[in-house]
């Protein structure tokens, strides 16, 4: 199956933050990265 395309993570981060993907794209990449880190931490917490 392979890895998800890069745009998939953009959409997931935007969904997590509650904004449109094009609005997130207009911001610093740091916001995308923070959202992905938070999503990962929450998923890990659920799995433990």
Secondary structure by P-SEA (a helix, b strand, c coil): cccccaaaaaaaaaaaacccaaaaaaccaaaaaaaaaaaaaaaaaaac
